[in-house]
Amino acid sequence: MSIHGDRILVTGGAGFIGSHLVDLLVDAGARVRVLDDLSAGKLDNLKEVRGDIEFINGSIRDAGTVNNAVAGCRLVFNFAANADVPRSVEHPDLDFFTNSVGAYNVLAAARKHGVERTLQASTAAVYGEPVYTPMDEGHPLRPISPYGASKLGAESLGLAWHHTYEFSFTAVRIFNTYGPRQPRYVIHDLFRKLQRNPRQLEVLGTGEQVRDYCYVSDTAGAFLALALNPKADGQAYNIAGGQPVSIRELVAMILDTLGYTNTEVTYTGKSWPGDITRLVADITKITAQGFAPRINLSEGLLRFADWIQP
Ligand SMILES: NC(=O)c1ccc[n+]([C@@H]2O[C@H](COP(=O)([O-])OP(=O)(O)OC[C@H]3O[C@@H](n4cnc5c(N)ncnc54)[C@H](O)[C@@H]3O)[C@@H](O)[C@H]2O)c1
């Protein structure tokens, strides 16, 4: 199915993952509109496509702005959010009003304008502490952070509207995504610390936390594929790399990527409120729809290293 010439909205499109989706959509010939308040995203993330897209500097909290941005769009991808989990612990209002109420504004406008499909960037944080791993989409939804709760609000509304109004909607529960333009989180932070001091590395936590990293172009590609897949309507999917590693293993891979052999690594042992020990996805459901991660962790870390230290 072609999207050539179609108007498509990406909220949060100046952010890390959203900007990679914008790149894919522009490559596919879509007329892309980005709505972003630049609270975390950067125009720099869009510099290669700036002349090809329409950019609206505005907030999804503002229903009127959202209504204008959604008008005329075939597809809507809602990536706009406070995506900083530790910050959500300090400012739960930010998450509620942006991630839940803002998402409501996007859904309401999409319904009003008869958008063909709305996709919500959701998160593994909607599951909370794992009852079992790997977690499939049927795992209990018991978020333990304000961030997870606010994102569950957004995807629950969309899925409920699918049943109530035959509203076309897909939720994509992103596990940890990494890659160029990432502004925060473990892989980014470890590279930055090593840039400052290649001889010593202090790592937050015990090193035993397990994560399931997905390279950003694979995550963005999955959103586009699901948007065009009729079977994905009314569904929630996990998206992850399918190659879980402990932070200790990740640290070793990063040191290997950089060719550092004499770095002294220490672990603080302490973590932060809302952190989850083992975050591993069952990706059978999305794989059955044709998803296969193309960039494995070793290759992705090489690409990330090229970006962060050109
Ligand atoms: N990065 C990950 O590993 C990950 C994991 C799970 C879920 N997600 C979800 O994916 C989406 C994108 O995350 P990201 O990592 O690219 O984060 P990001 O912070 O880079 O992107 C979020 C974007 O939304 C924008 N934004 C924030 N509030 C806004 C508002 N009120 N109105 C308009 N724009 C607003 C920011 O300026 C930013 O450009 C988020 O919805 C996040 O919850 C990301």
The ligand as an SDF file (V2000), in Angstrom:
LIG
                    3D

 44 48  0  0  0  0  0  0  0  0999 V2000
   12.9330    5.8920   23.5650 N   0  0  0  0  0  0  0  0  0  0  0  0
   12.3870    4.7920   24.0350 C   0  0  0  0  0  0  0  0  0  0  0  0
   13.0850    3.7910   24.2440 O   0  0  0  0  0  0  0  0  0  0  0  0
   10.9020    4.7250   24.2910 C   0  0  0  0  0  0  0  0  0  0  0  0
   10.4220    3.5960   25.0060 C   0  0  0  0  0  0  0  0  0  0  0  0
    9.0630    3.4920   25.2260 C   0  0  0  0  0  0  0  0  0  0  0  0
    8.1860    4.4380   24.7250 C   0  0  0  0  0  0  0  0  0  0  0  0
    8.6670    5.5340   24.0510 N   0  0  0  0  0  0  0  0  0  0  0  0
    7.6800    6.5080   23.5620 C   0  0  0  0  0  0  0  0  0  0  0  0
    8.0380    6.9040   22.2460 O   0  0  0  0  0  0  0  0  0  0  0  0
    7.7070    8.2770   22.0480 C   0  0  0  0  0  0  0  0  0  0  0  0
    8.9400    9.0380   21.5800 C   0  0  0  0  0  0  0  0  0  0  0  0
    9.9530    8.9280   22.5850 O   0  0  0  0  0  0  0  0  0  0  0  0
   11.4240    9.4810   22.3490 P   0  0  0  0  0  0  0  0  0  0  0  0
   12.3420    8.5750   23.0540 O   0  0  0  0  0  0  0  0  0  0  0  0
   11.6090    9.7600   20.9130 O   0  0  0  0  0  0  0  0  0  0  0  0
   11.3820   10.8130   23.2130 O   0  0  0  0  0  0  0  0  0  0  0  0
   11.6480   12.3460   22.8050 P   0  0  0  0  0  0  0  0  0  0  0  0
   11.5680   13.1180   24.0740 O   0  0  0  0  0  0  0  0  0  0  0  0
   12.8830   12.4540   21.9860 O   0  0  0  0  0  0  0  0  0  0  0  0
   10.4080   12.6860   21.8740 O   0  0  0  0  0  0  0  0  0  0  0  0
    9.1960   13.1950   22.3650 C   0  0  0  0  0  0  0  0  0  0  0  0
    8.8680   14.4300   21.5470 C   0  0  0  0  0  0  0  0  0  0  0  0
    7.6060   14.9430   21.9670 O   0  0  0  0  0  0  0  0  0  0  0  0
    7.7280   16.3570   22.0620 C   0  0  0  0  0  0  0  0  0  0  0  0
    6.7180   16.8370   23.0130 N   0  0  0  0  0  0  0  0  0  0  0  0
    6.7130   16.6950   24.3640 C   0  0  0  0  0  0  0  0  0  0  0  0
    5.6090   17.2520   24.8750 N   0  0  0  0  0  0  0  0  0  0  0  0
    4.8970   17.7440   23.8250 C   0  0  0  0  0  0  0  0  0  0  0  0
    3.6770   18.4180   23.7130 C   0  0  0  0  0  0  0  0  0  0  0  0
    2.9280   18.7140   24.8010 N   0  0  0  0  0  0  0  0  0  0  0  0
    3.2380   18.7670   22.4810 N   0  0  0  0  0  0  0  0  0  0  0  0
    3.9690   18.4940   21.3740 C   0  0  0  0  0  0  0  0  0  0  0  0
    5.1520   17.8570   21.4230 N   0  0  0  0  0  0  0  0  0  0  0  0
    5.5970   17.4780   22.6350 C   0  0  0  0  0  0  0  0  0  0  0  0
    9.1470   16.6360   22.5040 C   0  0  0  0  0  0  0  0  0  0  0  0
    9.5850   17.9490   22.1990 O   0  0  0  0  0  0  0  0  0  0  0  0
    9.8860   15.5660   21.7160 C   0  0  0  0  0  0  0  0  0  0  0  0
   10.2690   16.0500   20.4410 O   0  0  0  0  0  0  0  0  0  0  0  0
    7.1430    8.7860   23.3650 C   0  0  0  0  0  0  0  0  0  0  0  0
    5.7280    8.7490   23.2760 O   0  0  0  0  0  0  0  0  0  0  0  0
    7.6430    7.7870   24.3810 C   0  0  0  0  0  0  0  0  0  0  0  0
    6.7690    7.6970   25.4750 O   0  0  0  0  0  0  0  0  0  0  0  0
   10.0060    5.6940   23.8430 C   0  0  0  0  0  0  0  0  0  0  0  0
  1  2  1  0
  2  3  2  0
  2  4  1  0
  4  5  1  0
  4 44  2  0
  5  6  2  0
  6  7  1  0
  7  8  2  0
  8  9  1  0
  8 44  1  0
  9 10  1  0
  9 42  1  0
 10 11  1  0
 11 12  1  0
 11 40  1  0
 12 13  1  0
 13 14  1  0
 14 15  2  0
 14 16  1  0
 14 17  1  0
 17 18  1  0
 18 19  2  0
 18 20  1  0
 18 21  1  0
 21 22  1  0
 22 23  1  0
 23 24  1  0
 23 38  1  0
 24 25  1  0
 25 26  1  0
 25 36  1  0
 26 27  1  0
 26 35  1  0
 27 28  2  0
 28 29  1  0
 29 30  1  0
 29 35  2  0
 30 31  1  0
 30 32  2  0
 32 33  1  0
 33 34  2  0
 34 35  1  0
 36 37  1  0
 36 38  1  0
 38 39  1  0
 40 41  1  0
 40 42  1  0
 42 43  1  0
M  CHG  2   8   1  16  -1
M  END
$$$$
